[in-house]
């Protein structure tokens, strides 16, 4: 059985009719997962309500500045607006983003309780949200919040984050690169938004590995990177838990990038992750071609069963 943490509340983050990060991303995935032959192997869980998580705001305040948290809340309370040209906030977005962070924390709890993977099916995504501002569709840095939360659990001393979204997780790196207990590894198209994630960056403790990927690359390039760089880096770090920023916008069909992966390739990436540890939390980041997004998430979850 694989826990999947999801709520229809995540559909209330409204981004506008033409915005690629839209509620239909989640409904497409849910419909696909309900239709697979092994649908009975999925355990659906509601995230812990924001009002029931007294540790939620303290975790967010460790990761984000008070100014950023208040700005997102104020924009939502005024009925909505934009954090930047790409990052809309609707009236419900602040509460939905808090619930998403709670869901990622719940995912950590599930993984540690069962010593097996879990998947967080939430939005808005998070890996572009830096300490002081949101950007790139992202409000709060879910993966970093999950990592900080994991480190206060008694059995967790080191956490690694593997980011296979096609865009570099500038927000995650910004928040974790100066914490020796967290390693961050990103494979991302370059050149591409947001223009960060250079190969010579090492973090404050040799805890960052960025792997720029050329446009039009196929799974062969990723396999080379996993075998020669990703796996040695993560195995040397020896994490007690692995968090995957699971973006699926490196699919050939995706409109926002130019990498040429197929949905089944993400099953291969999942196999690599599970070789590091069975304690893996997968959390949704990007992916905007709906059929391929749903197929890719299905490929990930299928490998976890």
PEDA-V579117 format. One record per residue. RES is the residue in three letters. PSI is psi in whole degrees, 0 to 359 (none if undefined). NEAR is the number of other C-alpha atoms within 8 Angstrom. Layout:
BEGIN
res=<RES & RES>
psi=<PSI & PSI>
near=<NEAR & NEAR>
END
This chain:
BEGIN
res=<UNK & UNK & UNK & UNK & UNK & UNK & UNK & UNK & UNK & UNK & UNK & UNK & UNK & UNK & UNK & UNK & UNK & UNK & UNK & UNK & UNK & UNK & UNK & UNK & UNK & UNK & UNK & UNK & UNK & UNK & UNK & UNK & UNK & UNK & UNK & UNK & UNK & UNK & UNK & UNK & UNK & UNK & UNK & UNK & UNK & UNK & UNK & UNK & UNK & UNK & UNK & UNK & UNK & UNK & UNK & UNK & UNK & UNK & UNK & UNK & UNK & UNK & UNK & UNK & UNK & UNK & UNK & UNK & UNK & UNK & UNK & UNK & UNK & UNK & UNK & UNK & UNK & UNK & UNK & UNK & UNK & UNK & UNK & UNK & UNK & UNK & UNK & UNK & UNK & UNK & UNK & UNK & UNK & UNK & UNK & UNK & UNK & UNK & UNK & UNK & UNK & UNK & UNK & UNK & UNK & UNK & UNK & UNK & UNK & UNK & UNK & UNK & UNK & UNK & UNK & UNK & UNK & UNK & UNK & UNK & UNK & UNK & UNK & UNK & UNK & UNK & UNK & UNK & UNK & UNK & UNK & UNK & UNK & UNK & UNK & UNK & UNK & UNK & UNK & UNK & UNK & UNK & UNK & UNK & UNK & UNK & UNK & UNK & UNK & UNK & UNK & UNK & UNK & UNK & UNK & UNK & UNK & UNK & UNK & UNK & UNK & UNK & UNK & UNK & UNK & UNK & UNK & UNK & UNK & UNK & UNK & UNK & UNK & UNK & UNK & UNK & UNK & UNK & UNK & UNK & UNK & UNK & UNK & UNK & UNK & UNK & UNK & UNK & UNK & UNK & UNK & UNK & UNK & UNK & UNK & UNK & UNK & UNK & UNK & UNK & UNK & UNK & UNK & UNK & UNK & UNK & UNK & UNK & UNK & UNK & UNK & UNK & UNK & UNK & UNK & UNK & UNK & UNK & UNK & UNK & UNK & UNK & UNK & UNK & UNK & UNK & UNK & UNK & UNK & UNK & UNK & UNK & UNK & UNK & UNK & UNK & UNK & UNK & UNK & UNK & UNK & UNK & UNK & UNK & UNK & UNK & UNK & UNK & UNK & UNK & UNK & UNK & UNK & UNK & UNK & UNK & UNK & UNK & UNK & UNK & UNK & UNK & UNK & UNK & UNK & UNK & UNK & UNK & UNK & UNK & UNK & UNK & UNK & UNK & UNK & UNK & UNK & UNK & UNK & UNK & UNK & UNK & UNK & UNK & UNK & UNK & UNK & UNK & UNK & UNK & UNK & UNK & UNK & UNK & UNK & UNK & UNK & UNK & UNK & UNK & UNK & UNK & UNK & UNK & UNK>
psi=<140 & 122 & 131 & 123 & 119 & 151 & 144 & 343 & 331 & 343 & 346 & 353 & 99 & 130 & 355 & 155 & 325 & 4 & 134 & 331 & 83 & 161 & 330 & 342 & 316 & 318 & 326 & 319 & 314 & 314 & 320 & 318 & 329 & 344 & 352 & 154 & 334 & 30 & 331 & 354 & 1 & 130 & 113 & 130 & 138 & 141 & 154 & 128 & 148 & 320 & 343 & 358 & 92 & 341 & 0 & 306 & 320 & 324 & 316 & 325 & 339 & 328 & 322 & 154 & 153 & 325 & 315 & 314 & 317 & 325 & 314 & 317 & 315 & 318 & 318 & 317 & 335 & 2 & 354 & 171 & 203 & 137 & 323 & 185 & 333 & 350 & 86 & 152 & 124 & 179 & 328 & 356 & 323 & 311 & 323 & 319 & 324 & 318 & 324 & 316 & 319 & 321 & 318 & 323 & 320 & 321 & 318 & 315 & 317 & 314 & 316 & 330 & 327 & 353 & 38 & 166 & 162 & 160 & 130 & 116 & 83 & 163 & 158 & 158 & 179 & 344 & 350 & 350 & 115 & 177 & 321 & 355 & 154 & 154 & 169 & 43 & 356 & 136 & 304 & 148 & 85 & 315 & 319 & 320 & 315 & 320 & 315 & 319 & 318 & 323 & 347 & 358 & 139 & 326 & 0 & 118 & 330 & 136 & 134 & 146 & 123 & 120 & 105 & 11 & 149 & 343 & 144 & 137 & 72 & 325 & 314 & 311 & 318 & 322 & 327 & 348 & 343 & 22 & 116 & 337 & 356 & 129 & 145 & 127 & 126 & 133 & 122 & 149 & 139 & 128 & 147 & 163 & 140 & 17 & 21 & 182 & 52 & 150 & 338 & 2 & 133 & 350 & 174 & 342 & 32 & 37 & 15 & 134 & 111 & 132 & 94 & 137 & 131 & 148 & 148 & 6 & 150 & 185 & 336 & 318 & 320 & 319 & 317 & 317 & 318 & 314 & 320 & 337 & 305 & 307 & 314 & 320 & 311 & 321 & 324 & 325 & 331 & 62 & 148 & 344 & 144 & 131 & 129 & 118 & 94 & 87 & 145 & 28 & 6 & 3 & 144 & 330 & 352 & 138 & 348 & 7 & 184 & 27 & 149 & 54 & 162 & 156 & 321 & 340 & 331 & 338 & 321 & 316 & 322 & 319 & 319 & 314 & 319 & 345 & 337 & 312 & 155 & 346 & 83 & 128 & 117 & 132 & 136 & 132 & 251 & 187 & 113 & 355 & 105 & 312 & 315 & 325 & 311 & 318 & 323 & 318 & 319 & 319 & 319 & 308 & 323 & 326 & 343 & 345 & none>
near=<6 & 13 & 12 & 12 & 16 & 13 & 8 & 6 & 6 & 14 & 10 & 10 & 14 & 12 & 11 & 6 & 5 & 4 & 7 & 5 & 10 & 10 & 11 & 8 & 13 & 10 & 8 & 11 & 14 & 9 & 8 & 11 & 10 & 7 & 7 & 7 & 5 & 6 & 9 & 6 & 8 & 10 & 9 & 8 & 8 & 7 & 12 & 10 & 8 & 10 & 5 & 6 & 9 & 7 & 6 & 11 & 7 & 8 & 11 & 9 & 10 & 7 & 12 & 12 & 10 & 7 & 7 & 12 & 10 & 8 & 8 & 12 & 9 & 8 & 14 & 15 & 8 & 7 & 8 & 11 & 9 & 10 & 12 & 8 & 6 & 9 & 14 & 13 & 17 & 14 & 11 & 11 & 12 & 12 & 8 & 14 & 13 & 11 & 13 & 14 & 14 & 14 & 14 & 14 & 12 & 11 & 13 & 12 & 8 & 11 & 14 & 9 & 6 & 6 & 8 & 10 & 14 & 14 & 14 & 14 & 10 & 14 & 12 & 13 & 14 & 14 & 16 & 15 & 17 & 16 & 11 & 9 & 9 & 15 & 13 & 9 & 13 & 14 & 14 & 14 & 17 & 12 & 15 & 11 & 14 & 13 & 13 & 10 & 11 & 11 & 11 & 7 & 7 & 6 & 5 & 11 & 9 & 13 & 16 & 15 & 14 & 11 & 14 & 12 & 17 & 14 & 9 & 16 & 12 & 13 & 13 & 15 & 10 & 9 & 11 & 11 & 15 & 8 & 8 & 9 & 7 & 13 & 15 & 15 & 13 & 14 & 13 & 14 & 15 & 9 & 7 & 8 & 7 & 8 & 8 & 7 & 13 & 8 & 8 & 5 & 9 & 9 & 9 & 9 & 10 & 6 & 12 & 13 & 12 & 13 & 12 & 11 & 10 & 9 & 11 & 7 & 11 & 9 & 9 & 7 & 9 & 8 & 8 & 9 & 10 & 10 & 9 & 8 & 9 & 11 & 11 & 9 & 9 & 12 & 9 & 6 & 9 & 8 & 11 & 11 & 12 & 15 & 15 & 13 & 15 & 12 & 13 & 16 & 14 & 14 & 14 & 9 & 7 & 13 & 7 & 6 & 11 & 11 & 14 & 13 & 11 & 10 & 12 & 9 & 10 & 13 & 13 & 8 & 8 & 11 & 9 & 10 & 10 & 11 & 7 & 11 & 10 & 9 & 13 & 15 & 15 & 12 & 14 & 13 & 13 & 12 & 13 & 13 & 10 & 11 & 7 & 12 & 16 & 14 & 12 & 15 & 11 & 11 & 12 & 11 & 10 & 8 & 9 & 9 & 7>
END
